[in-house]
């Protein structure tokens, strides 16, 4: 999900760059073209800074959707790099795995269907369906 969001964001930045080139080449509007290029560069810097941010396991858990315990297991297994010190692990935001959002039962034609939602929750817990 995060990869798709980043792809969409990168595509939007590319479109803004193309618009800046169009303003410059077709309309000789250098000032607006430079303003758009500045905005794209600032967004790219912000994304790099965000990816490099060092997060505690609690912060990483909130951002990734995984529990702090699971992230700690990934660090111990060597699947996630800790950039902190021993006993105080930190992970780089750009390295976090992102858990797919859990869905509830789809909306009924007339709106929310609590029976379908209860069945979905029950099946996740291995319970019986009635």
Backbone as a chain_set.jsonl record, in Angstrom:
{"seq": "XXXXXXXXXXXXXXXXXXXXXXXXXXXXXXXXXXXXXXXXXXXXXXXXXXXXXXXXXXXXXXXXXXXXXXXXXXXXXXXXXXXXXXXXXXXXXXXXXXXXXXXXXXXXXXXXXXXXXXXXXXXXXXXXXX", "coords": {"N": [[0.824, -1.19, 0.0], [1.924, 1.242, 0.818], [3.962, 1.456, -1.058], [2.482, 1.865, -3.385], [1.325, 4.334, -2.813], [3.627, 5.9, -2.713], [4.435, 5.646, -5.371], [2.34, 6.962, -6.662], [2.691, 9.522, -5.6], [5.258, 10.116, -6.62], [4.66, 10.129, -9.337], [2.945, 12.336, -9.434], [4.755, 14.38, -8.735], [6.439, 14.232, -10.96], [4.646, 15.036, -12.946], [4.221, 17.676, -12.161], [6.786, 18.696, -12.573], [6.858, 18.443, -15.378], [4.874, 20.264, -16.024], [6.122, 22.61, -15.204], [8.201, 22.702, -17.086], [6.67, 23.03, -19.393], [5.497, 25.551, -18.9], [7.791, 27.129, -18.987], [8.878, 26.626, -21.59], [6.734, 26.869, -23.472], [5.311, 29.15, -22.737], [7.066, 31.01, -21.865], [7.311, 31.604, -19.169], [9.149, 32.052, -16.795], [9.321, 32.603, -14.019], [7.093, 31.34, -12.74], [7.616, 28.717, -13.504], [10.042, 28.239, -12.16], [9.112, 28.453, -9.545], [7.42, 26.209, -9.338], [9.336, 24.178, -9.714], [10.91, 24.604, -7.454], [9.051, 23.884, -5.474], [8.702, 21.143, -6.027], [11.305, 20.189, -5.536], [11.479, 20.742, -2.797], [9.496, 19.056, -1.744], [10.627, 16.565, -2.386], [12.94, 16.657, -0.8], [11.729, 16.649, 1.727], [10.568, 14.107, 1.729], [12.846, 12.472, 1.673], [13.993, 13.193, 4.128], [11.995, 12.268, 5.855], [12.06, 9.512, 5.375], [14.556, 8.953, 6.44], [14.268, 9.304, 9.124], [14.79, 8.419, 12.511], [13.14, 6.06, 14.409], [11.56, 5.099, 17.472], [10.657, 1.821, 18.728], [7.977, 1.879, 19.486], [6.999, 4.159, 18.129], [7.531, 3.313, 15.529], [5.849, 1.121, 15.409], [3.3, 2.314, 15.497], [3.376, 3.684, 13.057], [3.808, 1.68, 11.155], [1.896, -0.336, 11.513], [2.396, -2.803, 12.529], [3.074, -4.64, 15.572], [5.109, -3.495, 18.333], [6.525, -5.584, 19.452], [6.603, -7.452, 17.344], [8.159, -6.045, 15.504], [10.52, -5.928, 16.975], [11.18, -8.643, 16.964], [11.707, -8.924, 14.224], [14.012, -7.371, 14.058], [15.767, -8.854, 15.71], [15.902, -11.158, 14.162], [17.305, -10.24, 12.061], [16.055, -9.186, 9.876], [15.235, -6.608, 9.863], [16.913, -3.63, 10.195], [18.5, -2.319, 13.036], [19.159, 0.911, 14.104], [19.755, 1.976, 16.447], [21.061, 1.904, 19.838], [22.242, -0.873, 21.837], [19.635, -2.359, 23.614], [18.057, -0.161, 23.29], [16.549, -0.01, 20.719], [16.293, 1.453, 17.483], [14.649, 2.235, 14.461], [14.967, 2.934, 10.979], [12.737, 5.043, 9.331], [12.248, 4.724, 6.589], [12.843, 2.059, 6.211], [10.851, 0.537, 7.264], [8.51, -2.169, 7.34], [5.265, -2.19, 5.949], [2.136, -2.844, 7.136], [-0.658, -4.294, 5.587], [-3.854, -2.805, 5.483], [-6.471, -3.95, 7.566], [-9.539, -5.285, 6.6], [-12.997, -4.784, 7.181], [-16.141, -6.515, 6.918], [-17.561, -6.177, 3.648], [-19.539, -3.325, 2.668], [-23.034, -3.547, 2.978], [-25.675, -3.48, 0.547], [-27.542, -1.687, 1.465], [-26.158, -0.308, 3.315], [-24.204, -0.502, 6.3], [-23.688, -3.824, 7.368], [-24.226, -5.479, 10.132], [-24.351, -8.214, 10.798], [-22.887, -9.57, 8.818], [-20.433, -8.402, 9.349], [-19.927, -9.351, 11.942], [-19.708, -12.08, 11.386], [-17.381, -12.048, 9.824], [-15.471, -11.155, 11.707], [-15.673, -13.249, 13.558], [-14.779, -15.429, 12.031], [-12.119, -14.749, 11.678], [-11.128, -15.149, 14.193], [-11.285, -17.807, 14.436], [-13.637, -18.83, 15.252], [-16.993, -20.228, 15.544], [-19.38, -20.063, 12.92], [-22.635, -18.828, 12.75]], "CA": [[0.0, 0.0, 0.0], [2.798, 2.402, 0.868], [4.654, 1.554, -2.336], [1.555, 2.473, -4.342], [1.212, 5.754, -2.461], [4.862, 6.564, -3.133], [4.402, 5.707, -6.831], [1.397, 8.029, -7.016], [3.344, 10.78, -5.255], [6.33, 10.349, -7.586], [4.015, 10.487, -10.597], [2.47, 13.714, -9.295], [5.925, 15.26, -8.805], [6.868, 14.242, -12.364], [3.684, 15.861, -13.682], [4.491, 19.079, -11.815], [8.007, 19.048, -13.317], [6.473, 18.604, -16.786], [4.133, 21.535, -16.125], [7.132, 23.675, -15.124], [8.871, 22.766, -18.396], [5.704, 23.601, -20.333], [5.409, 26.991, -18.635], [9.034, 27.755, -19.427], [9.1, 26.497, -23.031], [5.604, 27.304, -24.291], [4.76, 30.44, -22.343], [8.174, 31.859, -21.405], [6.965, 32.026, -17.813], [10.26, 31.543, -16.002], [9.108, 32.713, -12.571], [6.191, 30.273, -12.291], [8.325, 27.445, -13.693], [10.991, 28.107, -11.05], [8.338, 28.221, -8.321], [7.013, 24.803, -9.338], [10.54, 23.362, -9.518], [11.273, 24.738, -6.044], [8.099, 23.093, -4.688], [9.022, 19.726, -6.243], [12.554, 19.911, -4.821], [11.182, 20.76, -1.359], [8.772, 17.817, -1.443], [11.586, 15.457, -2.444], [13.771, 16.74, 0.412], [10.898, 16.235, 2.863], [10.421, 12.651, 1.664], [14.127, 11.886, 2.065], [14.12, 13.401, 5.572], [11.04, 11.382, 6.537], [12.572, 8.142, 5.27], [15.745, 8.813, 7.267], [13.93, 9.553, 10.531], [14.987, 7.291, 13.428], [11.938, 5.88, 15.213], [11.546, 4.074, 18.519], [9.782, 0.72, 18.321], [6.581, 2.307, 19.663], [6.683, 5.037, 17.002], [7.543, 2.483, 14.324], [4.645, 0.29, 15.448], [2.167, 3.159, 15.096], [3.487, 4.043, 11.65], [3.812, 0.519, 10.259], [0.748, -1.209, 11.699], [2.853, -3.996, 13.244], [3.315, -4.383, 16.99], [6.513, -3.272, 18.694], [7.109, -6.91, 19.651], [6.902, -8.049, 16.041], [9.304, -5.318, 14.945], [11.699, -6.379, 17.725], [11.535, -9.963, 16.426], [12.329, -8.711, 12.911], [15.379, -6.89, 14.317], [16.561, -9.997, 16.193], [16.081, -12.105, 13.056], [18.142, -9.615, 11.038], [15.248, -8.765, 8.728], [15.062, -5.166, 10.002], [18.148, -3.092, 10.763], [18.385, -1.387, 14.152], [20.183, 1.958, 14.065], [19.906, 2.451, 17.825], [22.068, 1.191, 20.634], [21.745, -2.101, 22.47], [18.637, -2.094, 24.641], [17.215, 0.96, 22.852], [16.569, -0.086, 19.26], [15.624, 2.448, 16.638], [14.622, 1.813, 13.066], [14.83, 4.011, 10.01], [11.362, 5.06, 8.831], [12.218, 4.211, 5.226], [13.05, 0.606, 6.219], [9.725, -0.142, 7.916], [7.495, -2.877, 6.56], [3.95, -1.606, 6.192], [1.109, -3.875, 7.178], [-1.865, -3.971, 4.828], [-4.993, -2.496, 6.353], [-7.457, -5.026, 7.698], [-10.859, -4.866, 6.152], [-14.184, -5.391, 7.779], [-17.01, -7.025, 5.865], [-17.957, -5.119, 2.718], [-20.812, -2.676, 2.965], [-24.253, -4.109, 2.423], [-26.263, -2.516, -0.385], [-28.287, -0.673, 2.203], [-25.293, 0.28, 4.328], [-23.435, -1.418, 7.142], [-24.37, -5.067, 7.72], [-23.557, -5.956, 11.345], [-24.268, -9.677, 10.82], [-21.732, -9.928, 7.986], [-19.231, -7.969, 10.062], [-19.727, -10.3, 13.046], [-19.201, -13.327, 10.794], [-15.991, -11.81, 9.429], [-14.658, -11.142, 12.922], [-15.681, -14.594, 14.129], [-13.931, -16.316, 11.224], [-10.723, -14.383, 11.939], [-10.755, -15.69, 15.502], [-11.438, -19.257, 14.399], [-14.887, -19.194, 15.915], [-18.049, -20.836, 14.735], [-20.311, -19.153, 12.265], [-24.004, -19.298, 12.974]], "C": [[0.87, 1.257, 0.0], [3.546, 2.578, -0.442], [3.765, 2.214, -3.374], [1.41, 3.964, -4.068], [2.451, 6.515, -2.906], [4.924, 6.675, -4.65], [3.491, 6.837, -7.301], [2.018, 9.392, -6.734], [4.448, 11.113, -6.256], [5.76, 10.756, -8.941], [3.516, 11.934, -10.551], [3.633, 14.698, -9.381], [6.449, 15.348, -10.236], [5.945, 15.11, -13.216], [3.908, 17.346, -13.397], [5.755, 19.558, -12.523], [7.7, 19.292, -14.792], [5.72, 19.916, -16.985], [5.094, 22.712, -16.049], [7.848, 23.824, -16.459], [7.951, 23.378, -19.441], [5.579, 25.11, -20.134], [6.631, 27.724, -19.173], [9.128, 27.771, -20.955], [7.969, 27.079, -23.864], [5.132, 28.715, -23.979], [5.81, 31.427, -21.857], [7.895, 32.428, -20.009], [7.984, 31.43, -16.833], [9.963, 31.559, -14.503], [8.178, 31.615, -12.047], [6.845, 28.902, -12.444], [9.301, 27.213, -12.545], [10.264, 27.824, -9.735], [7.883, 26.758, -8.235], [8.208, 23.886, -9.098], [11.018, 23.432, -8.068], [10.364, 23.849, -5.185], [8.383, 21.595, -4.824], [10.28, 19.354, -5.464], [12.311, 19.86, -3.311], [10.439, 19.496, -0.935], [9.723, 16.619, -1.437], [12.505, 15.466, -1.228], [12.997, 16.262, 1.635], [10.73, 14.714, 2.883], [11.7, 11.948, 2.092], [14.32, 12.017, 3.573], [13.209, 12.451, 6.34], [11.534, 9.943, 6.504], [13.768, 7.914, 6.179], [15.495, 8.982, 8.75], [14.111, 8.284, 11.367], [13.799, 7.211, 14.374], [12.163, 4.857, 16.32], [10.628, 2.949, 18.04], [8.309, 1.096, 18.465], [6.149, 3.213, 18.513], [6.59, 4.233, 15.709], [6.297, 1.609, 14.255], [3.429, 1.094, 15.003], [2.201, 3.446, 13.6], [3.322, 2.839, 10.728], [2.553, -0.338, 10.348], [1.11, -2.526, 12.357], [3.054, -3.638, 14.71], [4.804, -4.146, 17.226], [7.222, -4.609, 18.889], [7.48, -7.579, 18.342], [8.105, -7.362, 15.401], [10.59, -5.718, 15.657], [12.145, -7.754, 17.241], [12.195, -9.837, 15.06], [13.77, -8.23, 13.068], [16.259, -8.052, 14.763], [16.853, -10.998, 15.085], [16.965, -11.531, 11.951], [17.385, -9.171, 9.806], [14.958, -7.267, 8.745], [16.281, -4.639, 10.748], [17.845, -2.124, 11.902], [19.513, -0.372, 14.046], [20.388, 2.574, 15.442], [21.007, 1.693, 18.542], [21.423, -0.033, 21.275], [20.784, -1.742, 23.61], [17.72, -0.932, 24.303], [17.195, 0.984, 21.325], [15.809, 1.062, 18.612], [15.664, 1.913, 15.22], [14.421, 3.028, 12.177], [13.435, 3.924, 9.394], [11.261, 4.47, 7.429], [12.389, 2.708, 5.135], [11.849, -0.165, 6.75], [8.885, -0.946, 6.937], [6.142, -2.255, 6.902], [2.908, -2.712, 6.089], [-0.113, -3.41, 6.404], [-3.012, -3.746, 5.807], [-5.95, -3.676, 6.392], [-8.817, -4.481, 7.32], [-11.938, -5.515, 6.997], [-15.032, -5.894, 6.623], [-17.416, -5.883, 4.94], [-19.326, -4.548, 3.083], [-21.957, -3.396, 2.266], [-24.839, -3.059, 1.483], [-26.972, -1.382, 0.339], [-27.45, -0.011, 3.286], [-24.55, -0.796, 5.09], [-24.266, -2.636, 7.518], [-23.677, -5.672, 8.937], [-23.428, -7.475, 11.396], [-23.068, -10.139, 10.0], [-20.429, -9.544, 8.684], [-18.914, -8.925, 11.211], [-19.193, -11.627, 12.523], [-17.735, -13.18, 10.4], [-15.08, -11.846, 10.642], [-14.563, -12.529, 13.543], [-14.764, -15.526, 13.344], [-12.456, -15.998, 11.419], [-10.223, -14.994, 13.234], [-10.906, -17.206, 15.553], [-12.709, -19.744, 15.059], [-15.873, -19.826, 14.962], [-18.882, -19.75, 14.097], [-21.709, -19.707, 12.455], [-24.859, -18.993, 11.793]], "O": [[0.593, 2.215, -0.722], [3.749, 3.703, -0.899], [4.236, 3.035, -4.162], [1.377, 4.767, -5.001], [2.354, 7.632, -3.413], [5.409, 7.678, -5.176], [3.831, 7.578, -8.224], [1.887, 10.313, -7.539], [4.566, 12.258, -6.692], [6.311, 11.626, -9.614], [3.654, 12.67, -11.529], [3.514, 15.738, -10.028], [6.86, 16.421, -10.679], [6.404, 15.832, -14.101], [3.796, 18.177, -14.298], [5.804, 20.685, -13.016], [8.219, 20.235, -15.389], [5.905, 20.597, -17.994], [4.909, 23.707, -16.75], [8.08, 24.943, -16.917], [8.397, 24.158, -20.282], [5.557, 25.863, -21.108], [6.515, 28.807, -19.745], [9.424, 28.808, -21.548], [8.232, 27.727, -24.877], [4.609, 29.403, -24.856], [5.482, 32.552, -21.48], [8.208, 33.583, -19.718], [7.713, 30.446, -16.145], [10.32, 30.618, -13.794], [8.459, 31.022, -11.005], [6.648, 28.023, -11.604], [9.378, 26.105, -12.013], [10.745, 27.048, -8.91], [7.957, 26.146, -7.17], [8.097, 22.914, -8.351], [11.479, 22.432, -7.516], [10.834, 23.153, -4.285], [8.311, 20.86, -3.839], [10.315, 18.315, -4.803], [12.884, 19.015, -2.622], [10.727, 18.931, 0.12], [9.623, 15.754, -0.567], [12.82, 14.41, -0.681], [13.542, 15.554, 2.481], [10.749, 14.105, 3.953], [11.649, 10.94, 2.796], [14.759, 11.071, 4.228], [13.61, 11.893, 7.362], [11.434, 9.232, 7.503], [13.979, 6.794, 6.646], [16.412, 8.82, 9.555], [13.646, 7.21, 10.986], [13.484, 8.181, 15.064], [12.871, 3.869, 16.128], [9.907, 3.11, 17.056], [7.481, 0.677, 17.656], [5.052, 3.054, 17.978], [5.687, 4.443, 14.898], [5.752, 1.38, 13.176], [2.616, 0.606, 14.217], [1.158, 3.448, 12.947], [2.759, 2.963, 9.641], [2.179, -0.993, 9.376], [0.219, -3.297, 12.712], [3.19, -2.463, 15.052], [5.646, -4.545, 16.422], [8.392, -4.749, 18.531], [8.537, -8.199, 18.23], [8.968, -8.023, 14.824], [11.638, -5.835, 15.022], [13.343, -8.012, 17.118], [13.143, -10.565, 14.764], [14.648, -8.631, 12.305], [17.368, -8.222, 14.258], [17.918, -11.615, 15.063], [17.335, -12.241, 11.016], [17.994, -8.818, 8.796], [14.486, -6.717, 7.751], [16.634, -5.149, 11.811], [17.028, -1.215, 11.749], [20.68, -0.741, 13.915], [21.101, 3.566, 15.59], [21.775, 0.947, 17.936], [20.203, -0.192, 21.25], [21.102, -0.913, 24.462], [16.702, -0.738, 24.968], [17.757, 1.889, 20.708], [14.815, 1.559, 19.142], [16.604, 1.22, 14.832], [13.793, 4.013, 12.567], [13.003, 2.847, 8.981], [10.286, 3.786, 7.115], [12.11, 2.124, 4.088], [11.831, -1.394, 6.691], [8.578, -0.478, 5.841], [5.919, -1.841, 8.04], [2.819, -3.416, 5.084], [-0.552, -2.269, 6.548], [-3.115, -4.422, 6.83], [-6.205, -4.318, 5.374], [-9.187, -3.363, 7.679], [-11.799, -6.647, 7.462], [-14.666, -5.71, 5.462], [-17.595, -4.751, 5.39], [-20.148, -5.207, 3.719], [-21.846, -3.798, 1.108], [-24.531, -1.874, 1.611], [-26.989, -0.246, -0.137], [-27.972, 0.764, 4.088], [-24.302, -1.881, 4.565], [-25.415, -2.501, 7.938], [-22.64, -6.318, 8.791], [-22.475, -7.981, 11.988], [-22.313, -11.007, 10.441], [-19.442, -10.275, 8.615], [-17.752, -9.27, 11.426], [-18.32, -12.233, 13.145], [-16.937, -14.092, 10.621], [-14.033, -12.492, 10.616], [-13.496, -12.938, 14.002], [-14.046, -16.33, 13.939], [-11.62, -16.898, 11.333], [-9.043, -15.32, 13.363], [-10.68, -17.82, 16.596], [-12.842, -20.923, 15.385], [-15.635, -19.946, 13.76], [-19.065, -18.667, 14.653], [-21.934, -20.911, 12.335], [-26.047, -19.312, 11.792]]}, "num_chains": 1, "name": "protein.A"}
